[in-house]
Each structure stands twice: as C-alpha cells, then as structure tokens.
Amino acid sequence: MSLFNIQRDHARFKNIIKGKIKQDLKKYISNGDMIVRKGKDTVSIPMPQIDIPRFKFGSNEGGVGQGEGNPGDEVDQNGQAQQGKGGGQAGDQAGEHSLEVDLTLQELAEILADELELPRIEAKGKEILEKDKDRYTGIAHQGPNSLRNFKRSFQEALKRQIASGNYDPENPLIVPIRRDMRYRSWKTTQEFDANAVIIYMMDVSGSMGDEQKEIVRTESFWIDTWLRSQYKGLETRYIIHDTVAREVDEKTFYSTRESGGTLISSAYKLCMKMIETEYPPEQWNIYPFHFSDGDNWSGEDTKLCFDILNSQLFPKINMFCYGQVESRYGSGQFLKDLQEQFKEGHDKLSLSKIENKEGIMKSIKDFLGKGK
Amino acid sequence: MQPLVLPPELRELQEKVKAAVKAYGLDCFDVIFEMLDYDQVNQVAAGGGFPKRYPHWRFGMSYDQLSKGYEWGMQKIYEMVINTEPCYAYLLNSNPYIDQKLVMAHVYGHCDFFKNNYWFSKTNRKMLDQMANHASRVRRYMDDQGEDVVESFIDRCLSIEDLIDPYLPFQDQKQKPAEEFNKPKAELNIAKFQAPRSYLDTFMNPKEVMEKQKKEAETKAKEAKGHFPAEPERDILKFLIENAPLEDWQADILSMIREESYYFVPQRMTKIMNEGWASFWHSKLLTEKLLDPSEFLDFADRHAGVMVTQPGGMNPYKLGIELFRHIEDRWNKGKFGKDYDECDDMVRKKHWDKKLGLGRQKIFDVRRSHNDITFIDEFFTEEFCEEQKLYTYAMNPRTKRYEIKTRDWREVKEKMLAMLTNGGQPLIRVTDANYKNRAELLMKHEHHAQDLDLNYARATLANVSAIWGRPVHLETQVDGVRRVFTFANGDFSEEK
C-alpha cells in the first residue's frame, strides 16, 4: 500500500463535481459563455466552490490591516489567503471561491449523453473509411537532425568509447561521431475510422439578431461536442446565406450580419455542391444543420428547397437538421412548410423549434436523440 | 510511494541547526525530517499534515486545489510540521539549500512551541497513529455500511466539527457524581385521607382523584428537575454523542471527528504566537549562527516573502514576530510597571532604558502560558500599534467599499480580539434538548456584533437535525431582532 491514499479521495471529489455539472447542465447549456474551450480537447467550466456548511458569520464586517493609508482610504479586499508558508491568516475573510473544473470533451459529451439520454450514433461504413497514420516506433541510423535521439546517440558513443578504450571515468567526456547518431523512425499504419462532417448553414438576413446568433453558437458548441465524441475526425464547415450563399470561416459565421431577403435554396445548393466535390457519402458521415428564423422569400423557393432535400440531399446524408430560431419578428413559415411537406416525418429529417436560450437543451435532444 | 531519504548534507545541516537551537535554550522534541516531492507534499498537506486520514472527498478537494496552485505557479508549500512526539516535518525536495536551512530553523521554533506552550499540553502526541487508526475504523465502517452512507454521515459531522469547547480539556474533569443519576425517585407527595379501615380506602380516596393528583405531582417533579442540559452545553459534539439516537458506528465516527477537532484547536488558538515564535527563531538562528555570508541576500528575500502583508490583510507571521520582538525590547529596557505606565513625558518614555535585560526570559515565559487572545490582550500597546501601522477597516455604506476606519489603538485591539474570539467562529450552545416538551433541540447563538450567514446556518441546521433525529431550532439575532429558525421534517421555517 502506498504511503498516501489521496487518489481515492481525489477521484471521489471529481465525481462529486461531475455530478454537480450534471445537475446544473441546463444552466451551462443555456449559457454558452460559461464554458471555455481550453486547448484542443479540454474545456474549463467555472462552478461555485463546494463547501461543507457550517455556522459562520455573514456579512464581512471588516477587520484589521497593516500598512500605509489614512482613514477613508480604500482597502483592497482581494488579498485573501497569504501565500508562502503554511496556510491562511488569522481572521481571514473567505472570498467567493470559485472552482475551475477541467473536463475533456469526451467527459463532457458523456455527461450530456447521460442527461439527455442520447443514443450512440451508428456510423456508417466503418470498414472502408481508412486513414494512414504515422507512429514513431523505432530507431534508425539515418534521419533528419530534428529527429535525433540524444539518449540513444550518446549511449552508442559511450559504448564505442568504452570498447575502444577512450573512456576515462575520471573525466567522462563523451563525443558522439557521425556513426553514433540515432534517429527516431516511424511506421505508417492504416487505421479504420469513421469520418464526419458538419455543415452549418445559417440565415443571416436582417431578422436574425445577436441573440439568435448566440443561440445558434451555443447549440452548435454542444452538437460539436457530441459528434466529436462519436467520430474521430470531425470537420466543420460554415455557410451563411441571405439571398446568396457563401462559405465562411467560423468567426465570420457567427459575427456576420447582413440585411435583406432570404433564399434558403441558395444555401442548400451550396451545401450540395460541397458534398459532391469534397465529401463522398460512402466515406463520410454528413450532418447538415440549418438555422433560420423561417422567413423565406417565396413559396416557390421553399418548393425548390424541398426538391433539393428530397432528390439530392437525403440520399447522401446521415441526418438533416433544421432549427428554427424565434426572432423578435416572430417565427416564419418554413418550419410549418417542412412539417406539412413531410407529414409522416422523414427518417433523415430532424426539426426543432428553439424559442429562446432555455429551449436549447430540448432542441439538442430533438436533433441528436435519433442516434444516426 | 516512499519519502525520499534525507541526503547527507541535510542530515549534517540538521545537526548544526540542532546545536544552534540548543545554544539558545530552546527545548524541542526530536524532529524527524522527511523529504518529499511536490506531489507528496500536496498530498500530505491535503490531509492536514497527516499522511493517513480517513477516506473523504474533502481531502481530495484540497489536494486538487493545492496541485493546481502549484502547477500554475501561484503557491508552494515550503514547510509543514505536525505536533507529535517526535515531531514530523516535511521538506520539499526541490527547495534550494538555503530554503531548507530556513525551514529547519523554523520547524524547530514550532517544535519548541508545541512542547512548551500550555495550550498544547493536553494534545495527543501520538496523533499520527491515532489518525491512521481512525482511517482504518472508518474504512471498516464503509465496508459494513457502504461508502456513500458513511461518507455522507461524515459530511454531516464535519458540518458541526467546530462546535466544541476549546477550554474543556483544561477544566477539572469533574464528573457528575454517579448517584445523581441513580437517586431513587423522590416520594411523590399526594394528599390522601387516612382511612380508618382498609376497605374504606377506595371510597375515601377515589381512584380517579388519586390518578389526577399523581399526574400533577409528576409534572411538578419534572419541572423542578428543570432543563436538560442543566447548563447550556458548548461541546455540542459531545452532547450529540451522548444523547442523539445514533447507531454505534455513527457515534464512533462522530467521536473520532470530535477528537480530531480537539487536536487541531490549539493550533487555531495560537496561530499568531506559534508562527511568530517560529519566525522569531528562524530569523535569530540564521542571522546569528547559521548563515553563510553568501546566503544573506537569499535569506532576506525569503524572509521578506514570509513577512509580506497584503493590504487589508493581517499576516500572523509578521504580527507574531513583531510582538515578540516588542516584548523582548520592553523587558530588556524595563518599559513596564507602574513607573513606566504613569510616566507622562513622552520623550522620557521613548528613551526609557533601565538596562534590565529581562527580555529573553520574558518571551520564553510568554510562549509558555499565553494563547493568541491573551497575547494580544496583554501585550498590544499603543506604541506597538503605531509602529506596525495597524488600522481597522470596514465597509463604508455610502461608498460601498472597504475603507480604513481608524488607527486608534484601542479600537484596533478590540477588533483584533473580537476576530480571535472563539477562533473567529460564532459561539453556539445547546440550551434545551426538550424544547416545547417535544424532544426537539434548541441551540442558541450568543450574538455579539455579527449576524450569521443565514444560508449556511440553514444548511447546517438541516445536518444537525439529521443527527439529532428530531426537529432542531436555532435562536439568533438578525439586524438586532431575535429570531428562531427551525428545521423540521425536511423544511425550514421560522418561529413567529
């Protein structure tokens, strides 16, 4: 047994924290700002310090300080715990402690899945989706200097010097020569993996305000998180449209504001083109998401959209998700039109109406609850 | 994971420090230094200095915080020493030699304090074993009862772990004489007619009347017996252990937590003195005996780091060392007694020097008998307050910010004493275990200046109720008005 047994307590504490996050998941989901992406695979979630309740004094009644200043001067209250030796200070007033909890995206996705009861996604065509992967596994005599293995090189040099009698233990000077150099070398292996792409489309016409975009941003974070936990290589593409559609980067996607009319079909056409040229459906799991306030220019264009969906998109994709965000001008027709067009529903179509931030959680379940 | 062996140069250093410590007349337990890496230090620190504690998530939480604090470069634990015989102290293996020197000297200061201060005289010096003992007992209960059950019971106990009586170990442990409990019940005094014939008794003294009288007499007797507890009880943990309907394992856990609480109390009561004393001696030992000239700058830097006081804060290390120095200086120069106190001539007072040289003896006496409260109460003077630039601060309701209120030494002293009273915790006692004659528990908060944090108070009340098994009440004051909060059957309410 080890001298300490902190690991058990630490794991226990982490579990309690995860439980808290689960409890408050709705709050975190509707408030996208709270979760900060840290690096590639981790997020940081702020949460209030968990604490054992005790009888303690309430309001901060001040205290005793030391230093310069005249009566009436402001005192910095942030100086909580003393650093340096030991622990706190006599009569310290505990501030509002806050925990920063680091979770991997995988853990976050698991919590999300548990809470929303999301089914695991059945990926298609796993066998044929292969990928070359380089792994450093061996040591070679040749290679670029950037891959030099110092330890091995010096070991070789030491061996050589001892063998040739050039090694002096009193003055252990080891000089590797060309022949001693060793380099890391790699092997290429083939890995089978499922690839997925999310194509986000958003209506940026005049009626989509900042609040609507915030909803889309938050929702897409969670969709990303979930799909990322299900597929190893996840790509995301972004399309914005008013009457014409164009592809943009992530930042532009959330920040652009155009005005004017809306032709939804333009986005679907561009999306279709993207799939045809870059994402052959037999190798990719494709998830187009479209967010709009539901106002389309004309019934004719709506019809065109249905055509594209039915004849071109549906055969190629895993799931088409349409989310209608309620704007301050109310909500448009498009959702209703879709519902009428596909009265019995369509197994590749997922519809959701997002009325406000609180509706995000339900909407995620609408979209991802089908397990496809 | 085993602690690293102390390298020879540090073993040598320890001998040197020990010799220096002896030369100054410090009287220490043996000290065993163990060398740990930063992760091990964090683990031990999470357990309050003890490598073996019972399983509980809160140790994991502090470990998490310490690790992050270290990794982000915000804090580092230099030194840890626990009050046992022999004393165990931990050294961080990544510290440079000069730091180890300082830490060792500091540790010996603490160790002298542990051994000689009166308030530590009742602590269990074999606490290392006792903690390990507790750990295995709790683990056994977890095996029997289930981890969750036991851990959440511990949560409840920890919620009230501070509710003990710090002075209890120093009172005469006069047990109540046993006969008080076993006294035969006093004859009930019932008025009765003396029947001339035995068969007339039931007629002259009808059964119903007798019953009624008997009942009245019983209630009277009960009232006469009065309250339980007879005196308000400050050691609420003890009260619950003895009187709450606990299962054996629960009572055992509660008593372990009480025992650990009592163990840590003296450190809370002497924080300023203990750190002041250790700092006084590390400074003395290093500057007068142990430092190599080349190490002076580094020492000054570390020492300044320990003494730094943030605005709006009070650093016990700084306050303690300065007050000890102040006392030493006063007794060296004879700045005490009637003559000095009654002297009105400020110039004469300032240059007062009777060359008594009693300072060293005095501070040794002080470290023997005082705790933080009496230390401040007796030796905090106007000169000291001025010299140390101390002030009180408070929230200014108009500007909504904390502002310096005054530098008047009397107010500073009063504030300081108020903050130290009962370790800065509210003073709460059990006053009635049969409140409203329904076996409900009434606790009373002795209200002085500050109100309780009501959210915390409610949550704590719920925990007490879970242990007591019946509704509990807390009497306190909010904004100067008496209020009684109740937790009963899963709900909070307030008595009108």
Interface residues (C-beta under 8 A of the other chain):
Chain A: S2 L3 F4 N5 I6 R8 D9 H10 A11 R12 F13 K14 I16 I50 I52 P53 R54 F55 K56 F57 G58 S59 N60 E61 G62 G63 V64 G65 Q66 G67 E68 G69 N70 P71 G72 D73 E74 V75 D76 Q77 N78 G79 Q80 Q82 Q83 G84 K85 G86 Q89 A90 G91 D92 E100
Chain B: M1 Q2 P3 Q40 Q43 V44 A46 G47 P51 K52 P55 H56 W57 R58 F59 G60 M61 Y63 D64 K68 M74 Q75 I77 Y78 E79 M80 H106 A135 E151 D155 L158 S159 I160 E161 D162 L163 K271 I272 E275 G305 V306 V308 T309 Q310 P311 G312 G313 M314 N315 P316 Y317 K318 L319 D372 Q388 K389 L390 Y391 T392 Y393 A394 M395 R401 Y402 E403 I404 K405 T406 R407 V412 K415 M416 M419 L420 G424 Q425 P426 I428 H445 A449 Q450 D451 L452 D453 L454 Y456 A457 A459 T460 N463
